[in-house]
Structure formats: C-alpha cells, structure tokens
Amino acid sequence: MRARSASPKTKLQLGQAVQAYLASLPADARRTLRQLRKAIKAAAPRAEDDISYGLPAFRLDGRLMVCYQAAKAHCSLHPMSAAVIRAHAAALKSYSTSMGTVRFGPEESLPMSLVRKLIRTRIAELRRRK
C-alpha cells in the first residue's frame, strides 16, 4: 500500500513536489540532498521520483526503494531496510544509523561509492522479495 494521498500524481507532479521540498531547505542541506539524489539516480537509473510519508523518495518497479530527508541538525537516507544497514555496517561506522536509516551532517554528502553500494544492496533485496 502506498503512503500518499488518494489521488494519483503524475511523474511531473512528483518531480515538482521533490523540487519544492529541496527548494524549501537551507542551502547546505539542499546541496547535500541534491548530491544524494543524483547518486541514487546514478545507481538506479530506472527509479522514479515519489513522495512517501511526506519525504522525497524513489520507487523502483512500483516499489518503495529509498526515502531521504533533511532534519534540523542532520540529513538522512532511509533505505527502508535494517538488512541493508547491517550489510554495510563497517562502511557506515562513522555515521549514525538505526534500523533503516543513515544520518549525516547537512554539510557533508555521503560518498557516492557508499550510496551506490547501499542502493545496489536495496535493489537486490527488493528483487529477492518479488
């Protein structure tokens, strides 16, 4: 079940909603999340913009893949999976993590290589669950 409003939104509307979300952020968080978004898209070129739980997100083959956000004191990547976090625990040791979230400062992007690994692991997980 999708966690969004009852009326379906077009790709254009979703893209505009994501851009509006990013535009509303302070400059450092906006820059960081734009870089994160670009890294996610590079790792999953078929993924599509979405808004889920009020956060910018990507869906792959209709399934929620990841969300991302900026909070007051940090930015987050939500691969929506504790297994993804566990699989990359060593690479994530310098970041604050929880069950399905990686938190990092708004002034620092996650390295593209790490984002690529996280996304590829999440994609593999989604494909196994089909």
RAHUDA-V155827 format. One record per residue. RES is the residue in three letters. D_FIRST is the distance of its C-alpha to the first C-alpha in whole Angstrom. Layout:
res->RES d_first->D_FIRST
res->RES d_first->D_FIRST
//
This chain:
res->MET d_first->0
res->ARG d_first->4
res->ALA d_first->6
res->ARG d_first->9
res->SER d_first->11
res->ALA d_first->11
res->SER d_first->13
res->PRO d_first->13
res->LYS d_first->15
res->THR d_first->18
res->LYS d_first->18
res->LEU d_first->21
res->GLN d_first->20
res->LEU d_first->17
res->GLY d_first->21
res->GLN d_first->23
res->ALA d_first->20
res->VAL d_first->20
res->GLN d_first->24
res->ALA d_first->24
res->TYR d_first->23
res->LEU d_first->25
res->ALA d_first->28
res->SER d_first->28
res->LEU d_first->28
res->PRO d_first->32
res->ALA d_first->34
res->ASP d_first->33
res->ALA d_first->30
res->ARG d_first->29
res->ARG d_first->31
res->THR d_first->30
res->LEU d_first->26
res->ARG d_first->27
res->GLN d_first->29
res->LEU d_first->26
res->ARG d_first->24
res->LYS d_first->26
res->ALA d_first->27
res->ILE d_first->23
res->LYS d_first->23
res->ALA d_first->26
res->ALA d_first->25
res->ALA d_first->22
res->PRO d_first->23
res->ARG d_first->21
res->ALA d_first->18
res->GLU d_first->17
res->ASP d_first->17
res->ASP d_first->14
res->ILE d_first->13
res->SER d_first->11
res->TYR d_first->12
res->GLY d_first->15
res->LEU d_first->16
res->PRO d_first->17
res->ALA d_first->15
res->PHE d_first->15
res->ARG d_first->13
res->LEU d_first->14
res->ASP d_first->14
res->GLY d_first->11
res->ARG d_first->9
res->LEU d_first->10
res->MET d_first->14
res->VAL d_first->15
res->CYS d_first->16
res->TYR d_first->19
res->GLN d_first->21
res->ALA d_first->25
res->ALA d_first->26
res->LYS d_first->29
res->ALA d_first->31
res->HIS d_first->28
res->CYS d_first->26
res->SER d_first->23
res->LEU d_first->21
res->HIS d_first->18
res->PRO d_first->17
res->MET d_first->15
res->SER d_first->17
res->ALA d_first->20
res->ALA d_first->21
res->VAL d_first->22
res->ILE d_first->23
res->ARG d_first->26
res->ALA d_first->26
res->HIS d_first->28
res->ALA d_first->29
res->ALA d_first->33
res->ALA d_first->32
res->LEU d_first->30
res->LYS d_first->33
res->SER d_first->34
res->TYR d_first->31
res->SER d_first->29
res->THR d_first->26
res->SER d_first->24
res->MET d_first->21
res->GLY d_first->19
res->THR d_first->21
res->VAL d_first->24
res->ARG d_first->26
res->PHE d_first->29
res->GLY d_first->31
res->PRO d_first->31
res->GLU d_first->34
res->GLU d_first->33
res->SER d_first->31
res->LEU d_first->30
res->PRO d_first->32
res->MET d_first->30
res->SER d_first->31
res->LEU d_first->29
res->VAL d_first->26
res->ARG d_first->27
res->LYS d_first->27
res->LEU d_first->24
res->ILE d_first->22
res->ARG d_first->23
res->THR d_first->22
res->ARG d_first->19
res->ILE d_first->19
res->ALA d_first->21
res->GLU d_first->18
res->LEU d_first->15
res->ARG d_first->18
res->ARG d_first->19
res->ARG d_first->15
res->LYS d_first->15
//
